[in-house]
Amino acid sequence: MYRKWLSLIAFSLAALPALAADYTPSYTVLRSVAIYDVKPGGGYVEDVTEDLRVNTQAGVDDLSQYPIQFSTSQQSVEVLSAYTVSAAGKKIPVGKAGILQQQSSESANAPMFDDSKVMNVIFPALSAGAKVHVHFRRVVREPLFPGVFALQEYYSRNEDRESSDLVVHLPRSMTLQVEAIDVQGGEVTPIRPGYRSWHWQAGRNAAQAPESDAISEADYSPRIALSTLSGYDELARAYAARATSKAIVTPYLRQLADGITQGLTEPRAQAEALYRWVSNNIRYVAIYFGVGGVVPHDAEAVARALYGDCKDHVTLYQALLAAKGIKSSPVLINADQGWWLSRVAVPTGTFNHAINYLPQWNLFVDTTAQLAPFGILPDTEAGKTALVVDDGSGKSSLVKLPISSPQQDRVRIDSNLSLQPDGSLKGSSVISLAGVYDVMARSALSSIPPGGESEAAGKLLASRGLQGSGTLILGNMYDLSKPFGYRADLSLPDYVDLAGPTAVVLPTGGDSVVGLAAFVSWGGVQPGRRTPIMLDNGYYEETATLQLPAGIDVLALPRAVRTDSPLGSYVSDYRRVGHAVQVRRVLVLKDNAPVLTPERYPLLHQLVHAVARDLRAQILLQPAN
């Protein structure tokens, strides 16, 4: 939800998207043709030709390199032609020195577990008005699953495009399941005897200006899903056939599990201890399906290497649980901000990540989240349809993952503030968190280097328009055995002038990355949207006590606020208690799907406006007579 607020070092508001009439896309796809010639075993030859035009200087950066990623053990890539046509019409070929094979970033981080490479085509003499051409061929010798061909492609509505074509040739011995949305075409005359052929086209698309915080473009752009799998049950069986043997409990793993759970007799406590060990000790290397393959490494090898990708995490945790007699199953999901699930069972694209399911407690866990407490999933996984390989009955099932709720996902900030006789403001806030907000705060604050707590606090204050200093007193963010919380101290010199009547706006939540101020800064910035965004449910409660100096009286308090919305509710209350003012604010977001549609977005805009207006409410003060 707060994607823009998770960097403490570079807090900056995302720029509003340009008006459509003023928007110039950085480049235009003049022509894109991808042809897949599938072999009976599921391998295929992919032939791609693309012609693109540079429109702006940003386009020069976008198109200066054309990366082609591939697995050296399963695939080979050959660049057949590549050249630039300058704005003046001069053709400049890409020489051999301009085609570089490099190790992928994923492979560099996990050389033992990944063999992915990148073929980079570097185009010369680029400027606005130039065109680039590339034609390459990728040979896939071994499919991800034996005998299976599958593909998912989308054509971004944010991309300026003249034409895109997708052609598939498939042996008649294979049956192709198809779902095509907002594209033209279908089955055509076959290329050769014994084959069937399909041709789809995504025609002219005038690029839309991108909107910040949008979910995956694949959810709302023209798209095609293809697979020779009969359905998701066959996909689950295919994954299990390749992965189950990797979770064998060896003597080493049994001894490791026993050591981690020493002194624990309850199965759930053992499961949690094993979860924390994998989360804290196995470095996560993000290698998505389709790049690192779908076959995990042996659980013992992962335990000894102390790193692995998502399926390696799943396999190791599965084996450690099995060593204690606890059943679990891999779960295939989408880890990105995409919620669309095709009716066609595509192993990659739709699913690019794996987590664990513990049927004994109907619990889903993701050890790759690293900073997520046991049983809490990151918000990017909430409400997604996932494929449980074994739901506990020996069968697979498609399930909806839990969504956030006010009961589980909570933010509480209690602030004690003191207005000094010289008009400065000092105070301290205690922040308590649960659920997805616990995960968000840990993730955000973990980026602060030791000794950088004061600088981070200052930047948090500055991001709210407050001038002053502060510090953060953080707990152990990697201790997943208890809820996370921290304290924030602030000092704002010359906050108000007390020489006469004045107004005070309380900086409630100004020192939190997930409080009401962050909600206002993130949500509802534009009055309307074209694209969906994420929305987390939750319960926010912020209290503040403002102690007044002697000789200063309250002239007037803001009125109480109550706002009801189809998305939830917001209330606030202001009262005098002795020589202090107490404020309580509560925001509840409930029963919302994890994706907010453009049609419902104005509801968020209205609710954010109500909260923002109340956060600016002024307490009127005056010197005592």
C-alpha positions, 0 to 999 in steps of 0.5 A: 500500500505504501510503496512510495513510503518505504525508502527513508533515505529519499523521501519524495512525493511521486510526480503526478502523471502528465496530462494525456494531451501533454504526454510524449512517450519515450519511444514507440513500438513500430512493429513487434513480431514474435513467432513460436515454433513448438516441437513435440517435446515442448521445446520451441524456437522463438523468433522475434523482430522489433522496430522501435522509434526513439521519441525523447531523450528518455527514450535514448536511455530506454533503448540504448541497450536491448537485454535478452535473458536466457538460461545457458543450460536450457536455451541459446540465443542468437542475434540475427540482425541489429542496427540503428537508423539515425534521425537523418536516415543513415543505417548503422549496424551493431557490430560484434563488440555491441553484442555482449553476453553478461551474467544476470544480476540474479546469477551473480547473487546466486552463482551456484543455483542459477545459470541465467545470462543476458545478451545485451544489444547496444545500439549506437548513435541514438537520438530523438527520431532515430529508429532501432531494429533487432531480430533474434532467435531463442532456442528453448531445448528443454521446457520448464515441464517435460512436454509442456508449452506455455506462454503469457504475454501482455501489451501494455496500455502505457506503451505507444504501439503501432502493431504487435503480432504473436504467432504460434505453431503447435504440433497437432498431437498437443492441445492448446488452451487459449485465453485472449483478451482485447486482441484480434485473431485466432486459429489460422491456416497451419504452417505445415502438415501435422501442425496447427497455427494461431495468429493474434494482433494487438493493433495501434495503441496511443500510450497513456501517461503512467499513473503512480502506484498502479498494479501490474499492467498485465491485469488491465492491458490486452493479453494472451495466455496459452498452455498445453496443460489441461488445467491447474491440477495438472500443473500442480502434479507437474510441479510436485513431480519435479520438486517433491524429491528435493524435500527429502529429510536427510540426517543433517536436516533432521539434526538441524531441525532438532537443534532449532526446536530444542525445548519446544514440544508443541508442533505450532511452536516448532513450526514457528521456530523453524520459520524464523530460522529459515527467514533469518538465516537463508539469504533470499535471492530473487530468481523468478520461475522461468529464469531459474527454472522450476526445480528447487535444489536439494533442501540440504544443499540450500541449508548448507549454502545459506541462500536460495530462491523462493522454491529453495526456501519452500523446499528447505522449510518443507523438509525441516517441518517434515523432520518434526512430523509437520505436513506442509505443501508448496503454494504457487502465487504471483509475487508482483502487484498482479491479481489477474489469474487466467483460466488457462494454467500457465506455469510462469507469468501468472505464477512466479513465486512459491510459499508454504501452506501448513494445513494443520493450521490452515496457515500460509507463510512466506519465509522469503519475506524475511521481516514478516512474523509467522503467519503474516503475508506481505500485502502484495500477496493478500487476496491472490488466487494461489495454487496449493500443490497439496491441500492436505487431502493429497489433492491440489486446489486453487485458494484465495489467500487471506486479505488484511483486516482491522482485527489483525492489521493495526497501527497505534501511535501514542504521542505525548507532546509538550509546548514550551514557553518559548513556542517550541514543541517537544515530544515522544511517540510510541508506535505499536504495529501488527500484521501487514503494517508490522511488516511494512515498518520493519522493511522501511526501517531496516534500510536505516544504517546503524547511527542513522536514526537521527538523520532518518527521523529528520527526513521523516519530519521534513517529508511532513513539512516539519522543521526540527530534529528527532531520533528513532529508538528502534527495537530488533527488527529481525526478532520475529518472535514478537510484534514490532514497535519503536519510539520516535522523539522530536523537537520542533523549535519556534513551532508557534508564537505564544506572544498573542493568539495563535493556532497549533496543528499537532504533528500526530503521526508525523514520525511514523512511516505507516500512520495517518499522515502516511495514509494521506500522503499515499492515497487519493492524491488525484481526484480520479484514476484510469488504473487500479491500485492496491488498498490494505484494510486495517485499523489506525488509532492515534492519540496525542496529549498536548501539555500547555505551558503556564499562562496559555489557555485554550481559546477553541478546539476543533470540532469532532469529526465522523466520516462514514464511507463504503471503504470504512470510517474515520472519527476524531475527538478533541477535549481538554483535560486539566491544562492539556488537550487530548486528541484521538483519531481512528481510521478503519478500512474494512471489507475491501478487496486488495485491489481498488478499481478506478470506479471506486477510487473517488471513494478513497479520494473523499476519505483521504480528503476528510482525514487530511482536513482533520490532520490540519485542524487547529487548536486555538490558544491565547495568553491567559488574561 
